[in-house]
Amino acid sequence: MSRAEQIADELRMRIVTGRLRPGDAVPSTRAIMRDHNVAMATASRVLSLLQADGLIESVPGRGSVVLAPDGGDPAVLTADGVVSAAVAIADAESLAAVSMRRLASALEIPTMAVYRYVPSREQLEFAMVDRVLGEVRAPNASGQWRADLEAAATSMWATMVRHPWLAGALSMTRPAAMPQAMPLAESMLSALHATGLDPVQAFTDYLGLLNLIRAVGLTLEPELADAAETGMSNDEWMDTQVAELRRLTPPDRFPNMRRIMEVGYPYDPEVLLTSALRRFLDGIESSVS
């Protein structure tokens, strides 16, 4: 990285973090020369880099000033609006598609201007996940622990279906502390404690239930991507694999695999989740009765 790029990065950070706001003057060429002990050509290059990023403009009589983002909808150009735009891209294309460049294009602002609203790609993803977790509706306690857990699980699943990237963005081993996740966690733990489970077992079952829902949710985004790429549904694609599966499963060696092949299996993630959830809760009910 050149000296001009290093100095430009320092000024860029002051702009995107709000220490230099739209309309504020940025250091002049002479000030950059003095403060950083660089030649005029280097100082001029610093201002050229910031101008190319769409962060500053030259104003007669004032020198270079921070440029307000333009081209986008002012109602959208807020931290909340930027996160909403990122969620919309992830819903339509995938979480991986949400780059700062892609987001800037959707907002019709320079790429570096995005950092005025979200400090980093990592913090943007955190805000996106927290936002959609706020859509999960924790049920009011009904006094029926099983019904409350089913309602919470159903709401979480519905949110994953609306946002197929969510399951893959959730970490179950090193979860971040997300404000919007707390009501659901409290509701589910309250239902589990109502069974008489001790706090450790209740939390273990809570994590087991979350992992179950997330595991099925992890199939949503890849299936949408595969369907878009192949133009075939899961059932249609499986039809193309039948001959090879039959070859690999002679009935004398794999009678049970052949049995389900003869019957046929209409894969449906919601049916899979419903069955797994019922059996999971059956286990808890059996252990506390």
Secondary structure, DSSP 8 states (H G I E B T S, - for coil): --HHHHHHHHHHHHHHTTSS-TT-B---HHHHHHHHT--HHHHHHHHHHHHHTTSEEEETTTEEEE----SS-TTT-SHHHHHHHHHHHHHHT-GGG--HHHHHHHHTS-GGGGGGT-S-HHHHHHHHHHHHHTTS------S-HHHHHHHHHHHHHHHHHHSTTHHHH--SSS----GGGHHHHHHHHHHHHTTT--HHHHHHHHHHHHHHHHHHHTTHHHHHHHHHHHS--HHHHHHHHHHHHHHH--TTT-HHHHHHHHH-----HHHHHHHHHHHHHHHHHHHH-
